[in-house]
Amino acid sequence: MAMGSNGYLAPEEAKALKAALALPSPGRVLDVGTGRGWPAWMLAREGGHSVFGMDVPVEALRRARDAFAAADVADRTFVCAGSGSALPFPSGFFDAVTHADVLC
């Protein structure tokens, strides 16, 4: 799977996003509206972070899980069905929250 093929976020923008997060490695990241997993798998692969991809469509999450496996980051990536308006995680659980191509 080519980087950037799942949305409108270009690879250069995803790398800028990663740099802007300035997370300690390893950190925990929530990617709201993860879709098919881009750029979540890039954050896991290049940053060594644990990334939780959250989205509403279950089929997108299946594809994200496949993308995580193809990027060899299945051991530190997770999918969760849900909306960013009602997070099922305790406060402070994540070091950063990202979203790209998400209608808010």
N, C-alpha and C positions, 0 to 999 in steps of 0.2 A: 504494500500500500504506500503510495507516495505521500509525503508530508504535505499538508494543506489541501488534500483532495476531499476532505469531508466538510468544508465550510469555506467561508470567505476570509478567514484569518490566514494571511500569508506566512510562510516559514520565518521570514525576517521579523514579522510582528510577534510571532510566538517566541522567538529568541529574545526579543526586547521585553516581552512580558515576563519571561523567566528571569532576566537580569533585574527587572524592576522589583520582583518579589524579594530578592536578596535574602533568601531563606537559608538557614543553617541546613547542612546536609547531615542526616536525612531529616526532612520536615514533613509535616502532614498538610496536604492541599486538598481542598474541596473544589471540584470543577463543576459548577452549576450549569446545566444545559449541555452536558458533555457530548450529546449526540452519539456519533460513532467513535468517540474517543480521542479525537484530535482537538487540541494539543495536549490533552492529559497524558498520553503515552510518551510524548516528548519530555514533559516535565519529569516523569518517572525515570525514563532512560538516561537523559542527560544530566538531571539533577540528583538522581538517586532518591527522590522523594517517594513517600507513600501517597498515592493519589486516589481519591474517591470520586468517581464519576457519577453524577446524579442527573437524572432526566426523567421525563414523564413517559415517553414511548418505550415500552418494553423491548420492541424490536430493535430500536437504536442501541439499547443497553446490551443486547445480545451481540450486536456488531462491535460495540466498544470492547466487550470481553474478548472477542476474536482478535480485534486489533491489538489489544494488550498482549495476548499470547504471541501474535506474529512479531511484535516488537520486543519480545523476550522480557517483558516486565510484569507478567501475570502474578509473580510472587509479591509484588508491592502495589498492585492496583486492584480496585474494588468497584463494583457498580451498585447503585442504590436507586430504586424507583422512587421518585418523589419530586416535589416542587421546591424551589428556592424560598417560597414564602412560608414554608412550614418544615424547618430542618429537624430531622430526627436524631440530632447529635447534641451532646451537652455543650454549654458555652465554654469557649476556650479550647475545644478539642482540636481545632485546626490552626496551623501557623499562618495560613493564607487561604483566601477564597478567590477563585477566578471564574470568569464567564466570558464567552466570546460568541458572537452570533446569536445572542439570546434576546428575545423580545421581553422587555420589562414593563 
